[in-house]
């Protein structure tokens, strides 16, 4: 096989195990896959030819077909019951074990693979980057991770005044949440012990609608997000005298998680290729993320724990694992570890992380269900501030989830 070609194989043995693996997902999404195929002429040609040649294969024929426009060739070999698909210049491989259950199952399976093939993620040719003639201020950089509405009339403030106001607003929420520093299990028991409980005051906790573990985890997410934001601002103040470093941080902080970890990787590589790696500015960025990781890793662990069921203890394990990998300069392993945890999150919860607008509604709904509990422990103003600034936390979750990947991709190059 040509070294520049990557092989994709589909075995026709053992399809009876498919329903227990991905069969239900394939069947459920079959209409969506076919709708895409019918709307894409190239995908439709590939799909029709594969279906035709599988039919030939079942009749003991041995066809070989080519799709030159897509730089794909497919070959069905009756000696090993394998469909092999080749792509010139591909980047990944994929395989699945299956056999023939019937025409519909096979058609759905082919549709699934054709859909995945044509919708596989691709890097954009370019990503947003600031002009070399412009130098963002520290205020500009911070406004990439906090919403404009967080500080009113921020346009009229100097950089120093803006930084002070942001820190003050963060402290106004962070310090009242210090009650969370006690044992987490204690607060979960408080939330789950019943609809009406007494903890130095009558608390109305609607766990049926909120979910005790998920809600208490969300409070830790908010507390942890505030800690990371404080650490980021502190780090930015340290490098604020380096206008080139601030400009690079401005572009890195522009990265979001709307296209998942793959999108972050593409974006970071584009920026690093544009800025260069063997520079004093790059070394400053390396030091920045090296220090930030100790705060960032626990925060991401908290978020993953919130989105998963029965995940007590995960934040500490998650953070320790990431930090251990990075101390060994095993950045690819750290990225893979995060990917595995993230992929366990239900799809609807992944969308919350990717879409700040949806996350904002989720936060407001969950916090509303523990309003009496939160008011009794942190005060009326704290509850109101969390609701009023829900956009801050929603944006922070999206941006900081992207940032853990950005940090690891940057640090990987720092240690090469």
C-alpha positions in Angstrom: 0.0 0.0 0.0 1.2 3.5 -0.8 2.7 5.1 2.3 0.7 8.2 1.6 -2.6 6.4 1.7 -4.5 5.5 4.8 -6.7 2.4 4.9 -10.3 2.2 6.3 -11.6 -1.3 6.7 -15.1 -2.7 7.2 -15.2 -6.4 8.0 -18.4 -8.3 7.2 -18.1 -10.9 10.0 -20.0 -10.8 13.2 -22.8 -8.2 12.6 -24.9 -10.0 15.2 -23.0 -8.2 17.9 -23.6 -4.8 16.3 -26.9 -3.9 18.1 -25.1 -4.1 21.4 -22.3 -1.8 20.2 -23.6 0.9 17.9 -26.5 -0.7 16.1 -29.2 1.3 17.9 -27.3 4.6 17.2 -27.0 3.7 13.5 -30.6 2.8 13.2 -31.8 5.9 15.1 -29.7 8.2 12.9 -30.3 6.5 9.6 -32.8 9.1 8.4 -30.3 11.9 9.2 -27.5 10.0 7.5 -29.6 9.4 4.3 -30.8 13.0 4.3 -27.2 14.2 4.2 -26.2 11.6 1.5 -29.1 12.6 -0.7 -28.2 16.2 -0.5 -24.5 15.6 -1.3 -23.9 14.4 -4.8 -20.4 13.0 -4.1 -21.5 11.2 -1.0 -24.4 9.8 -2.9 -22.2 8.4 -5.6 -20.0 6.7 -3.0 -23.0 5.3 -1.1 -24.6 3.9 -4.3 -21.5 2.3 -5.5 -20.7 0.7 -2.1 -24.3 -0.7 -1.9 -24.0 -2.0 -5.5 -20.7 -3.7 -4.9 -21.7 -5.2 -1.6 -24.6 -6.8 -3.5 -22.0 -8.1 -6.0 -19.9 -9.4 -3.2 -22.9 -11.3 -1.8 -23.2 -12.9 -5.2 -19.6 -14.1 -4.9 -18.2 -11.5 -7.3 -15.0 -9.7 -6.7 -15.3 -6.1 -7.9 -12.9 -3.2 -7.6 -14.2 0.3 -7.9 -12.6 3.8 -7.8 -13.9 7.2 -6.9 -11.3 9.4 -8.4 -13.0 12.7 -7.6 -12.9 12.0 -3.9 -9.5 10.3 -4.2 -11.1 7.2 -2.7 -11.0 3.6 -3.9 -13.0 0.7 -2.5 -12.2 -3.0 -3.0 -14.3 -5.9 -1.8 -12.3 -9.1 -1.4 -14.2 -12.4 -1.1 -11.2 -14.2 0.3 -11.2 -12.2 3.6 -14.7 -10.8 3.6 -13.4 -7.2 3.9 -14.3 -3.9 2.3 -11.3 -1.7 2.2 -11.5 2.0 1.5 -8.4 4.1 0.7 -8.0 7.9 1.0 -5.0 9.8 -0.4 -3.5 12.1 2.2 -5.9 11.0 5.0 -5.3 11.6 8.7 -7.0 8.9 10.6 -8.2 5.2 10.5 -11.4 3.6 11.6 -12.6 0.0 11.7 -15.6 -1.9 12.9 -16.5 -5.6 13.0 -19.8 -6.6 11.4 -21.5 -9.2 9.1 -24.7 -9.4 7.2 -28.0 -9.3 9.1 -30.1 -8.1 6.2 -30.4 -5.4 3.6 -31.7 -2.6 5.9 -29.0 -3.2 8.5 -26.2 -3.2 5.8 -27.6 -0.1 4.1 -27.8 1.7 7.4 -24.2 0.7 8.2 -23.0 1.9 4.8 -24.9 5.2 5.3 -23.3 5.6 8.7 -19.7 5.2 7.3 -20.3 7.4 4.3 -21.8 10.1 6.6 -18.9 9.9 9.0 -16.4 10.0 6.1 -17.8 13.1 4.5 -18.5 14.9 7.8 -15.1 14.2 9.4 -13.7 17.3 11.1 -11.4 19.4 9.1 -9.3 22.4 10.1 -10.3 25.8 8.6 -7.8 27.3 6.2 -7.4 30.2 8.6 -8.5 31.4 12.1 -9.0 34.9 13.6 -5.7 36.6 14.4 -5.0 40.2 15.5 -3.1 42.6 13.2 0.6 42.9 13.8 0.1 46.6 13.9 -2.3 46.5 16.8 -1.5 45.7 20.4 -4.4 44.8 22.7 -4.4 46.1 26.2 -4.9 43.9 29.3 -8.5 45.0 29.3 -9.0 43.8 25.8 -7.5 40.4 26.7 -9.7 40.0 29.8 -12.8 40.9 27.8 -12.1 37.8 25.7 -13.0 35.6 28.7 -15.6 37.7 30.5 -18.7 39.2 28.9 -18.9 42.9 28.2 -21.8 43.2 30.6 -19.7 42.0 33.6 -18.3 45.5 34.2 -20.6 48.4 33.3 -19.2 51.3 31.3 -15.9 49.5 31.1 -15.0 51.6 28.0 -14.6 54.6 30.3 -12.2 52.8 32.7 -8.4 52.7 32.6 -6.8 49.3 32.5 -5.8 49.5 36.2 -9.3 50.5 37.2 -10.9 47.8 35.0 -8.6 45.1 36.5 -9.5 46.2 40.0 -13.2 46.2 39.4 -13.1 42.7 37.8 -11.1 41.4 40.8 -13.5 43.0 43.2 -16.6 41.6 41.5 -15.0 38.1 41.5 -14.2 38.4 45.2 -17.7 39.5 46.0 -19.0 36.1 44.8 -16.0 33.9 45.6 -15.6 34.7 49.3 -19.3 34.0 50.3 -18.9 30.6 48.7 -16.3 29.6 51.3 -18.8 27.4 53.0 -18.1 24.9 50.1 -14.6 24.4 51.5 -16.1 22.1 54.0 -16.7 18.4 53.2 -18.5 18.2 49.8 -20.4 15.1 50.9 -22.0 17.0 53.8 -23.6 19.5 51.4 -24.7 16.8 49.1 -26.4 15.0 51.9 -28.1 18.3 52.9 -29.5 18.6 49.4 -30.6 15.0 49.0 -32.1 14.4 52.4 -35.5 15.6 51.4 -37.6 18.4 49.8 -37.8 20.2 53.1 -34.9 20.0 55.6 -33.5 22.0 58.4 -29.9 23.3 58.5 -30.0 26.2 61.0 -32.9 27.4 58.9 -35.8 25.9 56.9 -34.5 25.1 53.4 -36.7 24.4 50.4 -34.7 22.1 48.1 -36.4 20.7 45.0 -34.1 17.9 44.3 -36.5 16.2 42.0 -36.0 19.0 39.5 -32.4 19.8 40.1 -30.5 16.7 41.2 -28.5 17.0 44.4 -25.1 15.8 43.2 -25.3 17.8 40.0 -26.4 21.0 41.7 -23.7 20.9 44.4 -21.1 20.2 41.8 -22.3 23.2 39.9 -21.6 25.4 42.9 -18.1 24.0 43.0 -17.8 24.8 39.2 -18.7 28.4 39.9 -16.2 28.7 42.8 -13.5 27.0 40.7 -14.2 29.2 37.7 -13.7 32.3 39.8 -10.4 31.0 41.2 -9.2 30.3 37.6 -10.3 33.8 36.5 -8.4 35.4 39.4 -5.3 33.4 38.5 -5.5 34.4 34.8 -5.8 38.1 35.7 -2.9 37.8 38.0 -0.8 36.1 35.3 -1.8 38.8 32.7 -0.8 41.6 35.1 2.7 40.0 35.3 3.1 40.0 31.5 1.3 43.3 30.9 4.5 45.0 30.1 5.2 42.7 27.2 2.9 44.0 24.4 3.8 41.1 22.1 2.9 38.5 24.8 -0.4 40.3 25.4 -1.2 40.2 21.7 -0.6 36.5 21.6 -2.7 35.9 24.7 -5.5 38.0 23.1 -5.5 35.6 20.2 -5.3 32.5 22.3 -8.1 33.7 24.6 -10.2 34.2 21.5 -10.3 30.4 21.0 -13.6 28.8 22.0 -14.9 25.2 22.4 -17.7 25.4 19.9 -16.0 22.9 17.6 -14.7 20.7 20.4 -11.1 19.7 21.1 -10.3 19.1 17.4 -11.3 22.7 16.6 -9.1 24.0 19.5 -6.1 22.0 18.2 -6.5 23.4 14.7 -6.8 27.0 16.0 -3.8 26.7 18.3 -1.6 25.2 15.6 -2.6 28.0 13.3 -1.6 30.6 15.9 1.6 29.0 16.8 2.6 28.7 13.1 1.8 32.4 12.7 3.6 33.6 15.7 6.5 31.2 15.7 7.8 29.0 18.5 11.4 30.0 19.0 10.8 33.5 20.3 11.0 35.3 23.6 7.3 35.9 23.4 6.6 32.2 23.1 8.7 31.5 26.2 6.6 34.0 28.1 3.4 32.2 27.0 4.9 28.9 28.1 5.6 30.2 31.6 2.0 31.7 31.8 0.4 28.3 31.1 2.8 26.4 33.2 1.7 28.4 36.2 -2.0 28.4 35.3 -2.3 24.6 34.8 -2.5 24.0 38.6 -5.7 26.0 38.7 -7.1 25.0 35.3 -6.9 21.2 35.7 -9.1 21.1 38.9 -11.6 23.4 37.3 -12.0 21.1 34.2 -12.2 18.1 36.6 -15.1 19.8 38.4 -16.9 20.5 35.1 -16.5 16.9 33.9 -17.7 15.6 37.3 -20.8 17.8 37.1 -21.8 16.5 33.7 -21.3 12.8 34.7 -23.4 10.7 37.1 -21.8 9.1 40.2 -18.5 11.0 39.8 -17.5 11.8 43.4 -13.7 12.1 43.7 -13.2 12.6 40.0 -12.1 16.3 40.2 -9.1 15.4 42.4 -8.2 12.4 40.4 -8.6 14.3 37.2 -6.4 17.2 38.3 -3.7 14.9 39.7 -3.6 12.8 36.5 -3.3 15.9 34.3 -0.6 17.5 36.5 1.3 14.2 36.7 1.3 13.8 33.0 2.5 17.4 32.4 5.3 17.0 34.9 6.5 14.1 32.8 6.0 16.2 29.6 3.5 13.6 28.5 1.2 16.2 27.0 -0.4 13.9 24.4 -1.4 11.5 27.2 -2.9 14.3 29.1 -4.9 15.4 26.1 -6.0 11.8 25.4 -7.1 11.5 29.1 -9.3 14.6 28.8 -10.7 13.4 25.5 -11.7 10.1 27.1 -13.4 11.8 30.0 -15.2 14.3 27.8 -16.4 11.6 25.4 -18.2 9.9 28.4 -20.3 13.0 28.9 -23.8 12.6 27.5 -24.2 14.5 24.2 -26.7 17.0 25.5 -24.3 17.9 28.3 -21.5 18.3 25.8 -23.6 20.8 24.0 -23.9 22.8 27.2 -20.1 23.1 27.3 -19.9 24.0 23.6 -22.8 26.5 23.7 -22.6 29.3 26.4 -26.1 30.4 25.6 -27.5 27.0 26.6 -25.2 26.7 29.5 -26.4 30.0 30.9 -30.0 28.8 31.0 -28.9 25.5 32.6 -27.0 27.4 35.4 -29.9 29.8 36.1 -32.3 26.8 36.3 -30.1 24.8 38.7 -29.3 27.7 40.9 -32.9 28.7 41.1 -33.8 25.3 42.6 -31.4 25.8 45.5 -32.1 29.4 46.1 -33.2 29.1 49.7 -30.2 26.9 50.6 -27.8 29.2 48.8 -29.3 32.4 50.3 -29.0 30.8 53.8 -25.4 29.9 53.4 -24.0 32.7 51.2 -26.5 35.5 51.4 -29.2 37.0 49.3 -26.7 39.2 47.4 -24.5 36.2 46.4 -27.5 34.3 45.0 -28.6 37.4 43.0 -25.0 38.0 41.7 -24.7 34.4 40.5 -28.0 34.7 38.6 -27.2 38.2 37.3 -23.7 37.0 36.2 -24.7 33.6 34.8 -23.4 34.8 31.4 -19.9 35.1 33.0 -19.9 31.5 34.3 -21.4 30.1 31.0 -18.7 31.9 29.0 -16.0 30.9 31.4 -16.9 27.2 31.2 -16.7 27.3 27.4 -13.5 29.4 27.2 -11.7 27.6 30.0 -12.5 24.2 28.5 -10.9 25.4 25.3 -8.0 26.8 27.3 -7.0 23.5 28.9 -6.5 22.1 25.5 -4.8 25.3 24.3 -2.5 25.2 27.3 -1.5 21.5 26.7 -0.9 22.0 23.0 1.2 25.1 23.7 3.2 23.4 26.5 3.8 20.3 24.3 5.7 22.6 21.9 7.4 24.4 24.9 9.0 21.2 26.0 10.1 19.9 22.6 
